[in-house]
């Protein structure tokens, strides 16, 4: 866990430098940092031979760090580093299977404040898959060879300020890339909801 926070801290520093230079061209931007956590409800969408199907949902916690950089009075650039486990479950003919896809997710989004309480946001989720596994009837095996290492998604979300430093946040990720390495003709995409709390340090 200590290594995870160290890596996310380094990533957040780099994102801050890139965002500040690209968006403002100055180093005196008012940046706000925070921490967040909540639940991920994920499922896999599979495509094969012209047919599409969805797995059952898999629920996992998520935790991470966040930052936002003001661009105007109502518009902010937001970058995050989150850790969660995506995937899905399946129960076919009484055989239970589970896909576990741990990801370090880097959401990059624009956040528009509609009023003092509500905001909407949209952007991209950059996912880095680490150590995927597949289990069937309590037998678990590594699945690095059947899943790719990168996952791209489209982020759509909204939030509500419930206290001076606390936001309630809900978002949906639309899988935009194929995470399957099964072979030609088989595509799998990660789709998931995330609902949680953001705590801002200032």
N, C-alpha and C positions, 0 to 999 in steps of 0.2 A: 504493500500500500504506500510506503514511503517513496519507493521508486516511481510509482504512478504520479504522485503529487509533484515530485521533482521534475519529471518529464513534462507534465502539464504546465508547470510554472515556466519552464524554458520555452515551451511552445507559445504560451501567452505573451511572454516578453517579445518574441519574434513577431507575433501577430500585431502587437501594439506598435512596434517600430515601423512595420510595413504599412499598417493602416494610417498611422500618424503622418508618415511621409507622403503617401499617395493621396490622402484626403485633405490634408491641411498644409503640407509643406512647412510645418513648424513643429517644434517640440514642446510647446506650451499648451497643448490641447487639454481640456478638462476631462480626464479619463476616470471612470468609476469602475472599481473591481468588486467582485462578489463571489459567492459560493451558491451552489444550487443542488437540489436533489429531488427525487420523486420516483415515479413508476413508468416503466416502458411496457406497452402492450403491443407485441409484434406478431406478424405472421409472414410466411413465405408465399409468394405467388409464383407458380411454376408453369412454364409453357413448353409443350412438346407435341410435335406432329399436328400443329394447328389447334390444339386444345389447351385450355387454361384452367388451372385449379388452384385453390387456396388451402393452405394448411390451417389447422386449428391454432388459436392464439397461444402465445407464450408470454408470461408476465415476469418481469425482472426489475430490480431497482436500478436507478442510475444516480451517479454522483459526479460532480465536476466543478470547474471554475468558469467564471464569465467576466466579461468586461464590455463597456460601452463607451463610445466616443461621440460627443455631440457634433452634428453636422449643421444643424440649424435649430430654431426654437422647438420644432416638433419632430425632427428627424435625427436618428442616431444610427451609427454603425455598431453592430454587436458581434463579438467573437467569443467562442466558448471552447472548452475542452471537456468532453464528457466520456465516462466509461459506463458501458452497459452490456448486456448479453441479448442479442437478437436471435431470430430463428423462428421455430414453430414446432408444433406437435401434430401427430397423426395417429389415428386408431382405425386401421383397416383390417377387416376380418379378424378382429380381436387381438391383433398384434400392435402394440404400442411403440411408437418411434418418437424420438425427439432430436431436433437439430439445435445445437448450441453454437452460436456465432458471436463470440466476444468481440467488441469493437471499441476502439478509441475514436470517438466522433468529434470532428471539428466543424461546428455549425458557424457559418458566416452569413449574416443577414442584415437587412435594413429594417429598422424599427420605427414605426410612425405613431406618435402620440396623438390620438383623436381628441382627447381632453385630459384633465388632470388625473383621471383614474384608468382609462382604457387605452390600450395600444394594440396595433396589428403589426405583423412582421412577415417577411418572406426572404428566402435566400437559398443557399446550398448547404447540404450536409456532406462533408468529406469524411468517409469512414475507412479506418485501417483495421482490417480483420486480423486477430491474433489468436491462434490456437483453437480453431473450430473443432467441434466433436459431434459425433452422431451416436446415439444410444438406441438400442432396441432390446426390449424385454430385459432391462437392467444391465445389458452388456454395452459398455461404452468404448468407442475407438476414436483415434485421432482422424481428422478429416482435412488436413492441410492440402492434400492432393486433389480434393474435389471442390474446394472453394478458392476463389481468387483472394488476393490480399487487399484489394481496394474496392470500395463501395461508394457510389455517388447517388445522392438523393436530393429531392426538391423539398424545401422546408416551407410550410405555411402554418402560421400560428397567431394567437392573440393572448392578451394578458390583462390583469386587473391589479391595481395597486391597493392592497388590503391594509397596509400600514406604511409609515414614512420610509422604511427601508426594506419592505417585504412585498414581493409580487407573487400572485398566483398565475402560473403560466401553463398554457395548453397548446400543443402543436402536433401536426401530422407530417410524416415523411413519406413522400411518394418515391418509390425505388426507381431510379433512372438508369441504372447499369445492371448488367448481368453478373451475378456473383458466383455462378456455377462454372466449374471446370470439369463437369461430367463428360462433356464431349459435344460435338456439333449437334444442333437440333434441340438441345435441352437448355432452357434459360430459367434462372431463378432470380427473383428480386425481393429485397427486404422492404416491407411496408410496416410502419409502426406509428402508434400514438405515444406521446409523452406528456404526462401531467405532473407538475411539481411546484416547488417554491424556489424563488430567487431571493437571496439575502444580500443586500448591497452594503459595502463597508462604509460608505459615506453618502 
